């Protein structure tokens, strides 16, 4: 199923959206402060759970932030767990005084 998954940033809605075809199957709500993305909440409706959609969303956001040279403030538990499990991405975590 994740082969059909498309993840895109929707800046107007302040969220990354995961879609399969026209169907919204998950999203990451965020805010921005300068060059820092504040990951607020990741949501995958129960009917789409267990398919790796949430993890794919987190990986996509992390990749976009890295490509842009920005940082992340992980407020969402999924992002907190990602950074605990992937210390190679710790350089993206915003530090106090670092936008």
Secondary structure, DSSP 8 states (H G I E B T S, - for coil): -GGGEEEEEETTTTEEEEEETTEEEEEEEEEEETTEEEEEEEE--GGGTTSSHHHHHHHHHHHHHHHHT-EEEE-SHHHHHHHHH-GGGGGGB--TT--
